[in-house]
Amino acid sequence: MKEAEKREILDRYREHARRFDGASTRSSDREQSVAQLRFPRPVEDRLTPRELDVLRLMAEGLANKEIATRLYISQETVKSHVRHLLVKLPARSRAQAVAVGFRRGVIR
């Protein structure tokens, strides 16, 4: 990579950082929203009671079909709850979601 290209990339990065810093401090509303991103609500406040039920059954090692049977819901609904859990916890897999739940004391 040529020196001019490196300098151009670095200048773009600095400009982007400057714009971001300026945008994040323009108003108190934005400052508050940035603070919320840094300190989100605890996981247990964000999960619905049904998502907690699904997470607990996942921790018992049940498959979607078994969870659906226990909770009297469809497998598609279970899949939806699992997707929401993965996003909210955040986790890459069911096992990681359960681990996060145990670590944070959401499930015992």
N, C-alpha and C positions, 0 to 999 in steps of 0.2 A: 504494500500500500504506500502510495506516495505521501510525502510530508504535507502537501496541500490538502489531500483527501482527509488525512488525520485531523488537520486543523479545522476543516469544514465540519467534520463530525463532532469534534469537541465544541465548536461554536454553537452548533445546533443543540447539543445537549445542554450547554449553559443557558441558552435562550429558553429552552423548554423548562428547565429548573426555575429560571427567573419568573416565567409566566405562571408556573404552578404555585410558587411561593406567593406571588401577588394575588392570584385568584383565591387562594385559601385564606387570605387575611382581609379580604375586602369588606366583609360585613360580619356582624356578630352571629347571624344565622349560619353563615358558612363555617365560622369557627366552632359553633356548637355541633354542626353536622360532622366536622372533621373529628371533634372530640368523641362523638358517638362511634365513629369508625374505629378509633383507637381503643375505646373502652366499651365494647358491645355489651348488651345485657347478658346476664348469665344464661347458660344453655337451658337450665331448667325453667327459666322464664319464657323462653322462646318456643319450647316444644309443647304441642297440644297434648291433652290427656291421652288421646288415641295413639299419637306417635310414641308416647312413653310406654303404652301397653305393647306396641309393636317392638320397641327396643328391648323391653324386658323379655319378651318371648324369643327374640333373636338371641339374647344372651343365654337362653336355655337351649339354644341350638336348633330351634324349630325352623323348618323350611317355610316358604311363603304359603304353600297349600295348607300346612298344619296351622299356621298363624291365622289364616283365613277361616278355617274350621272353628278354631277356638274362639275367635272374636265375632263370628257370624257375619263376616264381610267377604267380598269377592277377592280373588287373588290379585286382580288389577288394582283394587283399592290398597291392598297390602303393598304392592309394588310402588304405588304412588307415595305411601307413607315412608317406605324405605328410601326412595329418592329424596324426599324432603329431609329425612334424617341425615342423609349423606351431605346435603348442602348445609344444613344448620349446624352440624357438629364441628367443623367440616371433616369429612373422612373420605377415603378413597375406596373403602370396601365395607361390607357388613361387619367383618371382624374388627376393623379399625373403629367403626362407629360404636360397637360394644365396648371396646377398650377405652375409648374416650368417655363413654357413659360411666364406666366404673371409676376411671381416674377422677372425674369431676363429681362423683357422688350422686349422679342422677339415678343410677341403678345400683343395687347392692347385691 
